């Protein structure tokens, strides 16, 4: 089921058939440098993650989505609005195959998902978190209309930079 379209992407719900595409993104150690704990997902973790995503669709009507190239139909990455640890505010997340970095696809997907969140689910406030050193993600989020916010210290002593977006203030 397609939830959003951009000039180059179809944003659709994830299915178990997306497992190989998911591992092409989240199983790539270099691509995962900035994601979660920096470790690639195993096939078992990816299947568990698909299950969590399917439950999120049931619970909230949204979650992570597959990003399909409109021209080829290939999955180039994943993006979505999620609530890690059941946090109250929606959080924008995304990851792309490394060979698709630098093409503006992440910004395209992020912008489409912010619009989708408002239009379909009435989401008025979204955050995104990045490593303070991840300048590429900072550019993506800024171009999508998000504002740079606080530097948050995590329990393990690391730091996370928080971006935020409010509907109507972009």
N, C-alpha and C positions, 0 to 999 in steps of 0.2 A: 504494500500500500504506500503510494507516494504521498508525502505530507507537505513537500515544498519543491519548487523548481527554481533554478537560476538559469542564467544564460548557458552555463556549461555543465550543470549538475542536476540530477534527480536525487532528492533526499527521500529515502524510503525506510520503512520499518525493517529491522534486522530479522532474519530467519535463520534457523539452524544450518541451512544451505550456505550461509555466508562464512562458515568456519574457516575455509582455506584463505579467503580474503582477509579475515580478521587476523589470522596468523601471519600473513604477509606484512601486516602493519604492526600489530602488537607483539609478534614473535621476533621482530628485528631489534636486536640489542642496541644498535646505534640509534635507531629511531626512537627507542624508549628512554633514551638518556634523560629526557625532561618529564617523563610520565610516571606518576606515582612513585614507586621506590626505585625506578630506573632499570628494573629487571624485565626481560621479555616474558610474555605469557606462555605457559605450556599449553598443549592442546586441552588438557583437563581444565585448566583455569579459564581458557577461552570458552569452553562449553558451559562452564558454570556461569560465566559472565553473560552469555546469551540467555541463559535461564533467568538471571536477575533482570535483564532487559525486558524479556517477555512479561515478567511479573510487574515491572514498572508500567508497561503499556496498560495492563489490567487495572493497576492501582491509580495511576495518574492520567493515563491517556497519552503519555509521552515518555521519552527516555533517550537512549542512544539510537542513532540511525545510520544506515549505510549511505555513503555518498557514491553514486554511480555516475560515471562520465556519460553525458547525453549522447555523444557520438559513438562510443564503442560499447557502452553498457558495462564496462569493467568497473569494479569497486576500487576507487582510488583512496578511500579512507572512511573514517567514521566520525560522527559529531552528534552532539545532543545536548539536552537540558536534563540534568539529573540532580538528585538530592543526596550527596554522599553522607553516610551516617545518619540519614533522615534529617539533615539540616533543613531549616525552614525555607531558606531562599534557594531558588533554582540556580544551578551552576552550569555554565557553558563549558563543554569539554570537546576536544577534537584531536584527531591524529590522522596523518596522511602517510601513504607510502612515500619513502624517501625520494623516489624518482619523480614524484609529483610536487615536491616542495618548491617554493619560489614562483609558482604560477598564479598566485592569488586565489587559489581554490579554498583555502582555509577562511579567508576573509569573506568570500562569497557564501560559503556555508554558514559561517557565524552570523552574518547579516540576515540571511534567510531564516535561520532558527530563532533569532530574536523577534523577527516579524511574525513568525509562526506561533511563538509562545504567546504573544499578545493577542493575535487574531483568533486562535483556536482554543486557548486556555486561560486568557485573561491575565497572564503573567505580566506584572508591572515592574518587577525588579529582578535583575539577574546579576550574579557575580561570576568571575572567572579567577582562577588562581594560577600563578606561574612561578617558576624559579626566578629570583631577582636577576640572574645572568641571562635569561632567555629572551634576548632582544627581539628575535624573530616573532615570538608570540606576542610580545608587547606591541609590535607594529600591527599584527593581525587584529588584536583586540581594539586598539586605538582606531584603526581604519573602520572597524565594525561599529564604532560609536561608543565604545566603553571608555570610562575614565579611570586613569591610574589612581589607586587609593593607597591604603596603609600597607606597611611592611609588617607582617605578622610573624611572631616567633612561635615555632611549633614545639611540641613536647620534647622532641629529640634534639632541640637546640638549633635546628635549621631554620631558615626564613622563607616565607612565601609572600609574594607580592599579590595583593588583591586588587582586581579591577571591578568596576561596577557599572551598571547600566540601568537607567530608569526610563520607562516608556514615556515618550513625549519630550524627553530632554536631550535627545541625540543631536 
